[in-house]
């Protein structure tokens, strides 16, 4: 496999960053469901999935074998833990 180097202007890099921020905002601004799967919650929190599986303090909801996490509950849980 070969590697390639790409040089971007500051303007192009800024445009890419702006678009990425828009996409992230669109996904987290209430346009989608506030419910996350275990894998999505782990990615959202920047934690390994195994941590969510083992940590019984992180709020979750179980529904017929599925484990779901709510954005607001995750945010509140980790905000209060820092105090």
Buried (B, 14 or more C-beta within 10 A) or exposed (E): EEEEEEEEEEEEEEEEEEEEEEEEEEEEEEEEEEBBEBEBBBEBBEBEEEEBEEEEEBEBEEEEEEBBBBBEBBEEBEEEEEE
